[in-house]
């Protein structure tokens, strides 16, 4: 029996911009999620549909239509406490 690799849990706080009153959700996700899977999970939790995503983190942009974004995991970004990334849902 092989031991599984440990993972970190990320606490993600989502705030909808330009909405009053403020709408906020807090979810915990494992850092091994790749970006397309994170997008699916996040949309499912919030009950959203959409056609893709744009993610901006550490000054770089990743989107659902680029191959590079398919292989990146949340853990690859090595986000620290209180770091912010921007997630835009396309087609919502």
PDB file of N, CA, C and O in Angstrom:
ATOM      1  N   UNK A   1       0.847  -1.175   0.000  1.00  0.00           N
ATOM      2  CA  UNK A   1       0.000   0.000   0.000  1.00  0.00           C
ATOM      3  C   UNK A   1       0.891   1.236   0.000  1.00  0.00           C
ATOM      4  O   UNK A   1       1.777   1.365   0.845  1.00  0.00           O
ATOM      5  N   UNK A   2       0.663   2.130  -0.931  1.00  0.00           N
ATOM      6  CA  UNK A   2       1.502   3.326  -1.018  1.00  0.00           C
ATOM      7  C   UNK A   2       0.881   4.477  -0.236  1.00  0.00           C
ATOM      8  O   UNK A   2      -0.338   4.622  -0.148  1.00  0.00           O
ATOM      9  N   UNK A   3       1.759   5.273   0.317  1.00  0.00           N
ATOM     10  CA  UNK A   3       1.292   6.451   1.059  1.00  0.00           C
ATOM     11  C   UNK A   3       0.982   7.559   0.073  1.00  0.00           C
ATOM     12  O   UNK A   3       1.732   7.774  -0.879  1.00  0.00           O
ATOM     13  N   UNK A   4      -0.103   8.255   0.291  1.00  0.00           N
ATOM     14  CA  UNK A   4      -0.451   9.358  -0.596  1.00  0.00           C
ATOM     15  C   UNK A   4       0.347  10.600  -0.208  1.00  0.00           C
ATOM     16  O   UNK A   4       0.727  10.778   0.949  1.00  0.00           O
ATOM     17  N   UNK A   5       0.587  11.444  -1.191  1.00  0.00           N
ATOM     18  CA  UNK A   5       1.343  12.668  -0.947  1.00  0.00           C
ATOM     19  C   UNK A   5       0.507  13.633  -0.109  1.00  0.00           C
ATOM     20  O   UNK A   5      -0.695  13.775  -0.335  1.00  0.00           O
ATOM     21  N   UNK A   6       1.139  14.290   0.851  1.00  0.00           N
ATOM     22  CA  UNK A   6       0.389  15.248   1.663  1.00  0.00           C
ATOM     23  C   UNK A   6      -0.010  16.470   0.829  1.00  0.00           C
ATOM     24  O   UNK A   6       0.635  16.797  -0.167  1.00  0.00           O
ATOM     25  N   UNK A   7      -1.061  17.119   1.249  1.00  0.00           N
ATOM     26  CA  UNK A   7      -1.477  18.338   0.562  1.00  0.00           C
ATOM     27  C   UNK A   7      -1.839  19.385   1.599  1.00  0.00           C
ATOM     28  O   UNK A   7      -2.104  19.080   2.762  1.00  0.00           O
ATOM     29  N   UNK A   8      -1.842  20.608   1.150  1.00  0.00           N
ATOM     30  CA  UNK A   8      -2.261  21.722   2.004  1.00  0.00           C
ATOM     31  C   UNK A   8      -3.670  22.116   1.629  1.00  0.00           C
ATOM     32  O   UNK A   8      -4.088  22.003   0.476  1.00  0.00           O
ATOM     33  N   UNK A   9      -4.377  22.572   2.609  1.00  0.00           N
ATOM     34  CA  UNK A   9      -5.726  23.080   2.382  1.00  0.00           C
ATOM     35  C   UNK A   9      -5.609  24.586   2.232  1.00  0.00           C
ATOM     36  O   UNK A   9      -4.960  25.246   3.044  1.00  0.00           O
ATOM     37  N   UNK A  10      -6.226  25.123   1.208  1.00  0.00           N
ATOM     38  CA  UNK A  10      -6.259  26.568   0.994  1.00  0.00           C
ATOM     39  C   UNK A  10      -7.641  27.085   1.359  1.00  0.00           C
ATOM     40  O   UNK A  10      -8.652  26.499   0.974  1.00  0.00           O
ATOM     41  N   UNK A  11      -7.682  28.158   2.086  1.00  0.00           N
ATOM     42  CA  UNK A  11      -8.939  28.819   2.411  1.00  0.00           C
ATOM     43  C   UNK A  11      -9.086  29.978   1.424  1.00  0.00           C
ATOM     44  O   UNK A  11      -8.271  30.901   1.404  1.00  0.00           O
ATOM     45  N   UNK A  12     -10.121  29.915   0.620  1.00  0.00           N
ATOM     46  CA  UNK A  12     -10.356  30.923  -0.411  1.00  0.00           C
ATOM     47  C   UNK A  12     -11.561  31.755  -0.008  1.00  0.00           C
ATOM     48  O   UNK A  12     -12.640  31.225   0.259  1.00  0.00           O
ATOM     49  N   UNK A  13     -11.362  33.051   0.032  1.00  0.00           N
ATOM     50  CA  UNK A  13     -12.463  33.969   0.316  1.00  0.00           C
ATOM     51  C   UNK A  13     -12.814  34.660  -0.987  1.00  0.00           C
ATOM     52  O   UNK A  13     -11.979  35.337  -1.586  1.00  0.00           O
ATOM     53  N   UNK A  14     -14.037  34.489  -1.418  1.00  0.00           N
ATOM     54  CA  UNK A  14     -14.503  35.083  -2.669  1.00  0.00           C
ATOM     55  C   UNK A  14     -15.435  36.240  -2.354  1.00  0.00           C
ATOM     56  O   UNK A  14     -16.389  36.101  -1.588  1.00  0.00           O
ATOM     57  N   UNK A  15     -15.144  37.370  -2.951  1.00  0.00           N
ATOM     58  CA  UNK A  15     -15.962  38.565  -2.763  1.00  0.00           C
ATOM     59  C   UNK A  15     -16.387  39.055  -4.141  1.00  0.00           C
ATOM     60  O   UNK A  15     -15.547  39.272  -5.015  1.00  0.00           O
ATOM     61  N   UNK A  16     -17.683  39.228  -4.332  1.00  0.00           N
ATOM     62  CA  UNK A  16     -18.180  39.783  -5.593  1.00  0.00           C
ATOM     63  C   UNK A  16     -17.962  41.289  -5.588  1.00  0.00           C
ATOM     64  O   UNK A  16     -18.363  41.992  -4.661  1.00  0.00           O
ATOM     65  N   UNK A  17     -17.328  41.756  -6.627  1.00  0.00           N
ATOM     66  CA  UNK A  17     -17.043  43.194  -6.714  1.00  0.00           C
ATOM     67  C   UNK A  17     -18.248  43.954  -7.247  1.00  0.00           C
ATOM     68  O   UNK A  17     -19.044  43.428  -8.025  1.00  0.00           O
ATOM     69  N   UNK A  18     -18.362  45.195  -6.814  1.00  0.00           N
ATOM     70  CA  UNK A  18     -19.407  46.109  -7.289  1.00  0.00           C
ATOM     71  C   UNK A  18     -20.814  45.585  -7.023  1.00  0.00           C
ATOM     72  O   UNK A  18     -21.728  45.811  -7.816  1.00  0.00           O
ATOM     73  N   UNK A  19     -20.982  44.892  -5.916  1.00  0.00           N
ATOM     74  CA  UNK A  19     -22.297  44.383  -5.533  1.00  0.00           C
ATOM     75  C   UNK A  19     -22.598  44.882  -4.127  1.00  0.00           C
ATOM     76  O   UNK A  19     -21.760  44.797  -3.229  1.00  0.00           O
ATOM     77  N   UNK A  20     -23.803  45.401  -3.953  1.00  0.00           N
ATOM     78  CA  UNK A  20     -24.203  45.879  -2.638  1.00  0.00           C
ATOM     79  C   UNK A  20     -25.555  45.284  -2.313  1.00  0.00           C
ATOM     80  O   UNK A  20     -26.471  45.377  -3.131  1.00  0.00           O
ATOM     81  N   UNK A  21     -25.716  44.678  -1.152  1.00  0.00           N
ATOM     82  CA  UNK A  21     -24.731  44.500  -0.098  1.00  0.00           C
ATOM     83  C   UNK A  21     -23.672  43.483  -0.517  1.00  0.00           C
ATOM     84  O   UNK A  21     -23.878  42.710  -1.453  1.00  0.00           O
ATOM     85  N   UNK A  22     -22.534  43.491   0.187  1.00  0.00           N
ATOM     86  CA  UNK A  22     -21.411  42.632  -0.146  1.00  0.00           C
ATOM     87  C   UNK A  22     -21.820  41.158  -0.115  1.00  0.00           C
ATOM     88  O   UNK A  22     -22.511  40.709   0.799  1.00  0.00           O
ATOM     89  N   UNK A  23     -21.384  40.429  -1.119  1.00  0.00           N
ATOM     90  CA  UNK A  23     -21.604  38.992  -1.191  1.00  0.00           C
ATOM     91  C   UNK A  23     -20.240  38.327  -1.062  1.00  0.00           C
ATOM     92  O   UNK A  23     -19.331  38.592  -1.849  1.00  0.00           O
ATOM     93  N   UNK A  24     -20.106  37.460  -0.061  1.00  0.00           N
ATOM     94  CA  UNK A  24     -18.819  36.823   0.191  1.00  0.00           C
ATOM     95  C   UNK A  24     -19.038  35.355   0.541  1.00  0.00           C
ATOM     96  O   UNK A  24     -19.999  35.007   1.226  1.00  0.00           O
ATOM     97  N   UNK A  25     -18.144  34.505   0.067  1.00  0.00           N
ATOM     98  CA  UNK A  25     -18.154  33.080   0.394  1.00  0.00           C
ATOM     99  C   UNK A  25     -16.743  32.676   0.797  1.00  0.00           C
ATOM    100  O   UNK A  25     -15.763  33.203   0.271  1.00  0.00           O
ATOM    101  N   UNK A  26     -16.648  31.742   1.729  1.00  0.00           N
ATOM    102  CA  UNK A  26     -15.361  31.195   2.141  1.00  0.00           C
ATOM    103  C   UNK A  26     -15.417  29.686   1.930  1.00  0.00           C
ATOM    104  O   UNK A  26     -16.318  29.012   2.430  1.00  0.00           O
ATOM    105  N   UNK A  27     -14.442  29.163   1.183  1.00  0.00           N
ATOM    106  CA  UNK A  27     -14.392  27.729   0.912  1.00  0.00           C
ATOM    107  C   UNK A  27     -12.973  27.223   1.156  1.00  0.00           C
ATOM    108  O   UNK A  27     -12.006  27.973   1.018  1.00  0.00           O
ATOM    109  N   UNK A  28     -12.857  25.964   1.513  1.00  0.00           N
ATOM    110  CA  UNK A  28     -11.563  25.313   1.676  1.00  0.00           C
ATOM    111  C   UNK A  28     -11.389  24.330   0.532  1.00  0.00           C
ATOM    112  O   UNK A  28     -12.282  23.529   0.253  1.00  0.00           O
ATOM    113  N   UNK A  29     -10.245  24.389  -0.129  1.00  0.00           N
ATOM    114  CA  UNK A  29      -9.954  23.491  -1.240  1.00  0.00           C
ATOM    115  C   UNK A  29      -8.535  22.946  -1.089  1.00  0.00           C
ATOM    116  O   UNK A  29      -7.678  23.618  -0.516  1.00  0.00           O
ATOM    117  N   UNK A  30      -8.275  21.742  -1.591  1.00  0.00           N
ATOM    118  CA  UNK A  30      -6.916  21.215  -1.530  1.00  0.00           C
ATOM    119  C   UNK A  30      -6.033  21.906  -2.574  1.00  0.00           C
ATOM    120  O   UNK A  30      -6.509  22.290  -3.643  1.00  0.00           O
ATOM    121  N   UNK A  31      -4.752  22.059  -2.255  1.00  0.00           N
ATOM    122  CA  UNK A  31      -3.855  22.764  -3.174  1.00  0.00           C
ATOM    123  C   UNK A  31      -3.480  21.956  -4.411  1.00  0.00           C
ATOM    124  O   UNK A  31      -2.860  22.501  -5.324  1.00  0.00           O
ATOM    125  N   UNK A  32      -3.835  20.674  -4.470  1.00  0.00           N
ATOM    126  CA  UNK A  32      -3.491  19.872  -5.645  1.00  0.00           C
ATOM    127  C   UNK A  32      -4.482  20.044  -6.792  1.00  0.00           C
ATOM    128  O   UNK A  32      -4.285  19.464  -7.860  1.00  0.00           O
ATOM    129  N   UNK A  33      -5.550  20.833  -6.598  1.00  0.00           N
ATOM    130  CA  UNK A  33      -6.510  21.046  -7.685  1.00  0.00           C
ATOM    131  C   UNK A  33      -5.846  21.800  -8.826  1.00  0.00           C
ATOM    132  O   UNK A  33      -5.172  22.805  -8.603  1.00  0.00           O
ATOM    133  N   UNK A  34      -6.036  21.312 -10.059  1.00  0.00           N
ATOM    134  CA  UNK A  34      -5.572  22.100 -11.196  1.00  0.00           C
ATOM    135  C   UNK A  34      -6.594  23.207 -11.450  1.00  0.00           C
ATOM    136  O   UNK A  34      -7.701  23.173 -10.913  1.00  0.00           O
ATOM    137  N   UNK A  35      -6.221  24.179 -12.263  1.00  0.00           N
ATOM    138  CA  UNK A  35      -7.090  25.351 -12.442  1.00  0.00           C
ATOM    139  C   UNK A  35      -8.453  25.018 -13.039  1.00  0.00           C
ATOM    140  O   UNK A  35      -9.454  25.555 -12.564  1.00  0.00           O
ATOM    141  N   UNK A  36      -8.547  24.158 -14.058  1.00  0.00           N
ATOM    142  CA  UNK A  36      -9.888  23.819 -14.564  1.00  0.00           C
ATOM    143  C   UNK A  36     -10.768  23.138 -13.505  1.00  0.00           C
ATOM    144  O   UNK A  36     -11.972  23.388 -13.445  1.00  0.00           O
ATOM    145  N   UNK A  37     -10.171  22.284 -12.680  1.00  0.00           N
ATOM    146  CA  UNK A  37     -10.945  21.620 -11.634  1.00  0.00           C
ATOM    147  C   UNK A  37     -11.365  22.622 -10.569  1.00  0.00           C
ATOM    148  O   UNK A  37     -12.496  22.572 -10.085  1.00  0.00           O
ATOM    149  N   UNK A  38     -10.460  23.539 -10.194  1.00  0.00           N
ATOM    150  CA  UNK A  38     -10.820  24.592  -9.253  1.00  0.00           C
ATOM    151  C   UNK A  38     -11.998  25.390  -9.793  1.00  0.00           C
ATOM    152  O   UNK A  38     -12.933  25.697  -9.054  1.00  0.00           O
ATOM    153  N   UNK A  39     -11.956  25.721 -11.061  1.00  0.00           N
ATOM    154  CA  UNK A  39     -13.052  26.469 -11.691  1.00  0.00           C
ATOM    155  C   UNK A  39     -14.362  25.698 -11.583  1.00  0.00           C
ATOM    156  O   UNK A  39     -15.390  26.275 -11.226  1.00  0.00           O
ATOM    157  N   UNK A  40     -14.337  24.405 -11.885  1.00  0.00           N
ATOM    158  CA  UNK A  40     -15.551  23.582 -11.801  1.00  0.00           C
ATOM    159  C   UNK A  40     -16.095  23.525 -10.377  1.00  0.00           C
ATOM    160  O   UNK A  40     -17.292  23.702 -10.151  1.00  0.00           O
ATOM    161  N   UNK A  41     -15.211  23.279  -9.431  1.00  0.00           N
ATOM    162  CA  UNK A  41     -15.624  23.188  -8.026  1.00  0.00           C
ATOM    163  C   UNK A  41     -16.203  24.518  -7.554  1.00  0.00           C
ATOM    164  O   UNK A  41     -17.258  24.556  -6.922  1.00  0.00           O
ATOM    165  N   UNK A  42     -15.509  25.601  -7.865  1.00  0.00           N
ATOM    166  CA  UNK A  42     -15.937  26.924  -7.413  1.00  0.00           C
ATOM    167  C   UNK A  42     -17.293  27.296  -7.986  1.00  0.00           C
ATOM    168  O   UNK A  42     -18.162  27.794  -7.270  1.00  0.00           O
ATOM    169  N   UNK A  43     -17.476  27.052  -9.293  1.00  0.00           N
ATOM    170  CA  UNK A  43     -18.771  27.359  -9.909  1.00  0.00           C
ATOM    171  C   UNK A  43     -19.876  26.487  -9.319  1.00  0.00           C
ATOM    172  O   UNK A  43     -20.993  26.963  -9.123  1.00  0.00           O
ATOM    173  N   UNK A  44     -19.584  25.227  -9.036  1.00  0.00           N
ATOM    174  CA  UNK A  44     -20.590  24.333  -8.456  1.00  0.00           C
ATOM    175  C   UNK A  44     -21.002  24.798  -7.064  1.00  0.00           C
ATOM    176  O   UNK A  44     -22.187  24.787  -6.729  1.00  0.00           O
ATOM    177  N   UNK A  45     -20.036  25.203  -6.260  1.00  0.00           N
ATOM    178  CA  UNK A  45     -20.329  25.672  -4.906  1.00  0.00           C
ATOM    179  C   UNK A  45     -21.224  26.907  -4.939  1.00  0.00           C
ATOM    180  O   UNK A  45     -22.142  27.038  -4.130  1.00  0.00           O
ATOM    181  N   UNK A  46     -20.951  27.811  -5.880  1.00  0.00           N
ATOM    182  CA  UNK A  46     -21.697  29.060  -5.948  1.00  0.00           C
ATOM    183  C   UNK A  46     -22.938  28.974  -6.837  1.00  0.00           C
ATOM    184  O   UNK A  46     -23.724  29.920  -6.896  1.00  0.00           O
ATOM    185  N   UNK A  47     -23.117  27.856  -7.522  1.00  0.00           N
ATOM    186  CA  UNK A  47     -24.285  27.699  -8.377  1.00  0.00           C
ATOM    187  C   UNK A  47     -24.214  28.530  -9.647  1.00  0.00           C
ATOM    188  O   UNK A  47     -25.245  28.942 -10.178  1.00  0.00           O
ATOM    189  N   UNK A  48     -23.003  28.781 -10.139  1.00  0.00           N
ATOM    190  CA  UNK A  48     -22.813  29.581 -11.341  1.00  0.00           C
ATOM    191  C   UNK A  48     -22.586  28.676 -12.538  1.00  0.00           C
ATOM    192  O   UNK A  48     -22.140  27.536 -12.408  1.00  0.00           O
ATOM    193  N   UNK A  49     -22.905  29.214 -13.707  1.00  0.00           N
ATOM    194  CA  UNK A  49     -22.492  28.555 -14.932  1.00  0.00           C
ATOM    195  C   UNK A  49     -21.531  29.502 -15.631  1.00  0.00           C
ATOM    196  O   UNK A  49     -21.394  30.653 -15.217  1.00  0.00           O
ATOM    197  N   UNK A  50     -20.885  29.057 -16.646  1.00  0.00           N
ATOM    198  CA  UNK A  50     -19.932  29.922 -17.326  1.00  0.00           C
ATOM    199  C   UNK A  50     -19.226  29.184 -18.434  1.00  0.00           C
ATOM    200  O   UNK A  50     -19.389  27.977 -18.612  1.00  0.00           O
ATOM    201  N   UNK A  51     -18.446  29.925 -19.166  1.00  0.00           N
ATOM    202  CA  UNK A  51     -17.761  29.368 -20.324  1.00  0.00           C
ATOM    203  C   UNK A  51     -16.260  29.276 -20.135  1.00  0.00           C
ATOM    204  O   UNK A  51     -15.562  28.853 -21.057  1.00  0.00           O
ATOM    205  N   UNK A  52     -15.748  29.643 -19.012  1.00  0.00           N
ATOM    206  CA  UNK A  52     -14.312  29.611 -18.790  1.00  0.00           C
ATOM    207  C   UNK A  52     -13.928  30.592 -17.699  1.00  0.00           C
ATOM    208  O   UNK A  52     -14.784  31.204 -17.060  1.00  0.00           O
ATOM    209  N   UNK A  53     -12.623  30.731 -17.498  1.00  0.00           N
ATOM    210  CA  UNK A  53     -12.138  31.593 -16.427  1.00  0.00           C
ATOM    211  C   UNK A  53     -10.887  32.338 -16.856  1.00  0.00           C
ATOM    212  O   UNK A  53     -10.202  31.946 -17.800  1.00  0.00           O
ATOM    213  N   UNK A  54     -10.607  33.407 -16.152  1.00  0.00           N
ATOM    214  CA  UNK A  54      -9.336  34.119 -16.220  1.00  0.00           C
ATOM    215  C   UNK A  54      -8.863  34.246 -14.778  1.00  0.00           C
ATOM    216  O   UNK A  54      -9.619  34.670 -13.904  1.00  0.00           O
ATOM    217  N   UNK A  55      -7.620  33.881 -14.537  1.00  0.00           N
ATOM    218  CA  UNK A  55      -7.048  33.957 -13.204  1.00  0.00           C
ATOM    219  C   UNK A  55      -5.777  34.789 -13.289  1.00  0.00           C
ATOM    220  O   UNK A  55      -4.911  34.523 -14.123  1.00  0.00           O
ATOM    221  N   UNK A  56      -5.663  35.792 -12.432  1.00  0.00           N
ATOM    222  CA  UNK A  56      -4.453  36.602 -12.378  1.00  0.00           C
ATOM    223  C   UNK A  56      -3.819  36.421 -11.002  1.00  0.00           C
ATOM    224  O   UNK A  56      -4.428  36.719  -9.974  1.00  0.00           O
ATOM    225  N   UNK A  57      -2.593  35.929 -11.007  1.00  0.00           N
ATOM    226  CA  UNK A  57      -1.878  35.692  -9.760  1.00  0.00           C
ATOM    227  C   UNK A  57      -0.397  35.970  -9.989  1.00  0.00           C
ATOM    228  O   UNK A  57       0.164  35.581 -11.014  1.00  0.00           O
ATOM    229  N   UNK A  58       0.225  36.637  -9.043  1.00  0.00           N
ATOM    230  CA  UNK A  58       1.646  36.992  -9.118  1.00  0.00           C
ATOM    231  C   UNK A  58       1.995  37.682 -10.439  1.00  0.00           C
ATOM    232  O   UNK A  58       3.057  37.446 -11.015  1.00  0.00           O
ATOM    233  N   UNK A  59       1.085  38.535 -10.907  1.00  0.00           N
ATOM    234  CA  UNK A  59       1.342  39.319 -12.115  1.00  0.00           C
ATOM    235  C   UNK A  59       1.214  38.556 -13.417  1.00  0.00           C
ATOM    236  O   UNK A  59       1.531  39.099 -14.475  1.00  0.00           O
ATOM    237  N   UNK A  60       0.758  37.314 -13.373  1.00  0.00           N
ATOM    238  CA  UNK A  60       0.600  36.536 -14.591  1.00  0.00           C
ATOM    239  C   UNK A  60      -0.854  36.160 -14.780  1.00  0.00           C
ATOM    240  O   UNK A  60      -1.602  36.006 -13.815  1.00  0.00           O
ATOM    241  N   UNK A  61      -1.246  36.014 -16.037  1.00  0.00           N
ATOM    242  CA  UNK A  61      -2.621  35.661 -16.347  1.00  0.00           C
ATOM    243  C   UNK A  61      -2.687  34.232 -16.866  1.00  0.00           C
ATOM    244  O   UNK A  61      -1.865  33.809 -17.679  1.00  0.00           O
ATOM    245  N   UNK A  62      -3.675  33.503 -16.382  1.00  0.00           N
ATOM    246  CA  UNK A  62      -3.962  32.140 -16.819  1.00  0.00           C
ATOM    247  C   UNK A  62      -5.426  32.130 -17.229  1.00  0.00           C
ATOM    248  O   UNK A  62      -6.264  32.724 -16.552  1.00  0.00           O
ATOM    249  N   UNK A  63      -5.740  31.460 -18.334  1.00  0.00           N
ATOM    250  CA  UNK A  63      -7.154  31.354 -18.682  1.00  0.00           C
ATOM    251  C   UNK A  63      -7.471  29.953 -19.175  1.00  0.00           C
ATOM    252  O   UNK A  63      -6.582  29.181 -19.535  1.00  0.00           O
ATOM    253  N   UNK A  64      -8.733  29.651 -19.183  1.00  0.00           N
ATOM    254  CA  UNK A  64      -9.191  28.290 -19.469  1.00  0.00           C
ATOM    255  C   UNK A  64      -8.925  27.859 -20.901  1.00  0.00           C
ATOM    256  O   UNK A  64      -9.055  26.677 -21.219  1.00  0.00           O
ATOM    257  N   UNK A  65      -8.558  28.781 -21.763  1.00  0.00           N
ATOM    258  CA  UNK A  65      -8.351  28.433 -23.162  1.00  0.00           C
ATOM    259  C   UNK A  65      -6.884  28.217 -23.513  1.00  0.00           C
ATOM    260  O   UNK A  65      -6.555  27.942 -24.667  1.00  0.00           O
ATOM    261  N   UNK A  66      -6.010  28.340 -22.531  1.00  0.00           N
ATOM    262  CA  UNK A  66      -4.585  28.096 -22.762  1.00  0.00           C
ATOM    263  C   UNK A  66      -4.173  26.777 -22.136  1.00  0.00           C
ATOM    264  O   UNK A  66      -4.602  26.433 -21.034  1.00  0.00           O
ATOM    265  N   UNK A  67      -3.346  26.056 -22.844  1.00  0.00           N
ATOM    266  CA  UNK A  67      -2.873  24.769 -22.354  1.00  0.00           C
ATOM    267  C   UNK A  67      -2.137  24.891 -21.026  1.00  0.00           C
ATOM    268  O   UNK A  67      -2.269  24.027 -20.159  1.00  0.00           O
ATOM    269  N   UNK A  68      -1.373  25.943 -20.867  1.00  0.00           N
ATOM    270  CA  UNK A  68      -0.579  26.138 -19.653  1.00  0.00           C
ATOM    271  C   UNK A  68      -1.439  26.125 -18.399  1.00  0.00           C
ATOM    272  O   UNK A  68      -1.029  25.595 -17.366  1.00  0.00           O
ATOM    273  N   UNK A  69      -2.616  26.702 -18.485  1.00  0.00           N
ATOM    274  CA  UNK A  69      -3.508  26.778 -17.323  1.00  0.00           C
ATOM    275  C   UNK A  69      -4.035  25.406 -16.924  1.00  0.00           C
ATOM    276  O   UNK A  69      -4.414  25.200 -15.772  1.00  0.00           O
ATOM    277  N   UNK A  70      -4.061  24.480 -17.852  1.00  0.00           N
ATOM    278  CA  UNK A  70      -4.596  23.150 -17.544  1.00  0.00           C
ATOM    279  C   UNK A  70      -3.674  22.335 -16.652  1.00  0.00           C
ATOM    280  O   UNK A  70      -4.125  21.425 -15.956  1.00  0.00           O
ATOM    281  N   UNK A  71      -2.380  22.657 -16.667  1.00  0.00           N
ATOM    282  CA  UNK A  71      -1.434  21.856 -15.888  1.00  0.00           C
ATOM    283  C   UNK A  71      -1.061  22.506 -14.556  1.00  0.00           C
ATOM    284  O   UNK A  71      -0.504  21.831 -13.691  1.00  0.00           O
ATOM    285  N   UNK A  72      -1.346  23.778 -14.367  1.00  0.00           N
ATOM    286  CA  UNK A  72      -1.024  24.466 -13.117  1.00  0.00           C
ATOM    287  C   UNK A  72      -1.981  24.033 -12.014  1.00  0.00           C
ATOM    288  O   UNK A  72      -3.176  23.851 -12.244  1.00  0.00           O
ATOM    289  N   UNK A  73      -1.430  23.872 -10.805  1.00  0.00           N
ATOM    290  CA  UNK A  73      -2.279  23.590  -9.644  1.00  0.00           C
ATOM    291  C   UNK A  73      -2.255  24.803  -8.725  1.00  0.00           C
ATOM    292  O   UNK A  73      -1.380  25.662  -8.841  1.00  0.00           O
ATOM    293  N   UNK A  74      -3.200  24.869  -7.828  1.00  0.00           N
ATOM    294  CA  UNK A  74      -3.219  25.973  -6.870  1.00  0.00           C
ATOM    295  C   UNK A  74      -1.942  25.989  -6.039  1.00  0.00           C
ATOM    296  O   UNK A  74      -1.436  27.060  -5.704  1.00  0.00           O
ATOM    297  N   UNK A  75      -1.415  24.813  -5.703  1.00  0.00           N
ATOM    298  CA  UNK A  75      -0.185  24.721  -4.919  1.00  0.00           C
ATOM    299  C   UNK A  75       1.034  25.261  -5.647  1.00  0.00           C
ATOM    300  O   UNK A  75       1.990  25.708  -5.012  1.00  0.00           O
ATOM    301  N   UNK A  76       1.008  25.225  -6.979  1.00  0.00           N
ATOM    302  CA  UNK A  76       2.138  25.741  -7.760  1.00  0.00           C
ATOM    303  C   UNK A  76       2.362  27.234  -7.528  1.00  0.00           C
ATOM    304  O   UNK A  76       3.478  27.724  -7.706  1.00  0.00           O
ATOM    305  N   UNK A  77       1.331  27.954  -7.140  1.00  0.00           N
ATOM    306  CA  UNK A  77       1.456  29.400  -6.945  1.00  0.00           C
ATOM    307  C   UNK A  77       2.081  29.768  -5.605  1.00  0.00           C
ATOM    308  O   UNK A  77       2.462  30.919  -5.396  1.00  0.00           O
ATOM    309  N   UNK A  78       2.190  28.804  -4.700  1.00  0.00           N
ATOM    310  CA  UNK A  78       2.783  29.029  -3.375  1.00  0.00           C
ATOM    311  C   UNK A  78       2.222  30.293  -2.718  1.00  0.00           C
ATOM    312  O   UNK A  78       2.965  31.170  -2.279  1.00  0.00           O
ATOM    313  N   UNK A  79       0.904  30.356  -2.666  1.00  0.00           N
ATOM    314  CA  UNK A  79       0.238  31.517  -2.072  1.00  0.00           C
ATOM    315  C   UNK A  79       0.453  31.542  -0.565  1.00  0.00           C
ATOM    316  O   UNK A  79       0.352  30.516   0.108  1.00  0.00           O
ATOM    317  N   UNK A  80       0.746  32.705  -0.058  1.00  0.00           N
ATOM    318  CA  UNK A  80       0.913  32.873   1.379  1.00  0.00           C
ATOM    319  C   UNK A  80      -0.367  33.401   2.009  1.00  0.00           C
ATOM    320  O   UNK A  80      -1.314  33.756   1.307  1.00  0.00           O
ATOM    321  N   UNK A  81      -0.392  33.450   3.335  1.00  0.00           N
ATOM    322  CA  UNK A  81      -1.564  34.001   4.019  1.00  0.00           C
ATOM    323  C   UNK A  81      -1.832  35.433   3.545  1.00  0.00           C
ATOM    324  O   UNK A  81      -0.912  36.237   3.394  1.00  0.00           O
ATOM    325  N   UNK A  82      -3.074  35.721   3.321  1.00  0.00           N
ATOM    326  CA  UNK A  82      -3.550  37.056   2.946  1.00  0.00           C
ATOM    327  C   UNK A  82      -3.138  37.484   1.538  1.00  0.00           C
ATOM    328  O   UNK A  82      -3.314  38.648   1.180  1.00  0.00           O
ATOM    329  N   UNK A  83      -2.586  36.559   0.722  1.00  0.00           N
ATOM    330  CA  UNK A  83      -2.287  36.910  -0.662  1.00  0.00           C
ATOM    331  C   UNK A  83      -3.576  36.906  -1.459  1.00  0.00           C
ATOM    332  O   UNK A  83      -4.503  36.156  -1.154  1.00  0.00           O
ATOM    333  N   UNK A  84      -3.630  37.736  -2.466  1.00  0.00           N
ATOM    334  CA  UNK A  84      -4.846  37.904  -3.258  1.00  0.00           C
ATOM    335  C   UNK A  84      -4.582  37.471  -4.690  1.00  0.00           C
ATOM    336  O   UNK A  84      -3.535  37.773  -5.262  1.00  0.00           O
ATOM    337  N   UNK A  85      -5.552  36.755  -5.262  1.00  0.00           N
ATOM    338  CA  UNK A  85      -5.529  36.520  -6.706  1.00  0.00           C
ATOM    339  C   UNK A  85      -6.899  36.863  -7.246  1.00  0.00           C
ATOM    340  O   UNK A  85      -7.894  36.803  -6.523  1.00  0.00           O
ATOM    341  N   UNK A  86      -6.950  37.217  -8.490  1.00  0.00           N
ATOM    342  CA  UNK A  86      -8.189  37.644  -9.134  1.00  0.00           C
ATOM    343  C   UNK A  86      -8.707  36.529 -10.031  1.00  0.00           C
ATOM    344  O   UNK A  86      -7.996  36.047 -10.912  1.00  0.00           O
ATOM    345  N   UNK A  87      -9.931  36.131  -9.803  1.00  0.00           N
ATOM    346  CA  UNK A  87     -10.583  35.076 -10.573  1.00  0.00           C
ATOM    347  C   UNK A  87     -11.802  35.695 -11.242  1.00  0.00           C
ATOM    348  O   UNK A  87     -12.705  36.189 -10.567  1.00  0.00           O
ATOM    349  N   UNK A  88     -11.823  35.668 -12.548  1.00  0.00           N
ATOM    350  CA  UNK A  88     -12.972  36.165 -13.305  1.00  0.00           C
ATOM    351  C   UNK A  88     -13.623  34.998 -14.022  1.00  0.00           C
ATOM    352  O   UNK A  88     -12.955  34.200 -14.680  1.00  0.00           O
ATOM    353  N   UNK A  89     -14.914  34.914 -13.887  1.00  0.00           N
ATOM    354  CA  UNK A  89     -15.675  33.881 -14.578  1.00  0.00           C
ATOM    355  C   UNK A  89     -16.173  34.471 -15.888  1.00  0.00           C
ATOM    356  O   UNK A  89     -16.824  35.516 -15.897  1.00  0.00           O
ATOM    357  N   UNK A  90     -15.872  33.812 -16.976  1.00  0.00           N
ATOM    358  CA  UNK A  90     -16.345  34.278 -18.285  1.00  0.00           C
ATOM    359  C   UNK A  90     -17.744  33.748 -18.537  1.00  0.00           C
ATOM    360  O   UNK A  90     -18.092  32.651 -18.098  1.00  0.00           O
ATOM    361  N   UNK A  91     -18.529  34.517 -19.233  1.00  0.00           N
ATOM    362  CA  UNK A  91     -19.833  34.056 -19.681  1.00  0.00           C
ATOM    363  C   UNK A  91     -20.891  34.003 -18.603  1.00  0.00           C
ATOM    364  O   UNK A  91     -21.949  33.411 -18.816  1.00  0.00           O
ATOM    365  N   UNK A  92     -20.640  34.609 -17.441  1.00  0.00           N
ATOM    366  CA  UNK A  92     -21.636  34.593 -16.372  1.00  0.00           C
ATOM    367  C   UNK A  92     -22.436  35.877 -16.411  1.00  0.00           C
ATOM    368  O   UNK A  92     -23.334  36.071 -15.591  1.00  0.00           O
TER     369      UNK A  92
END
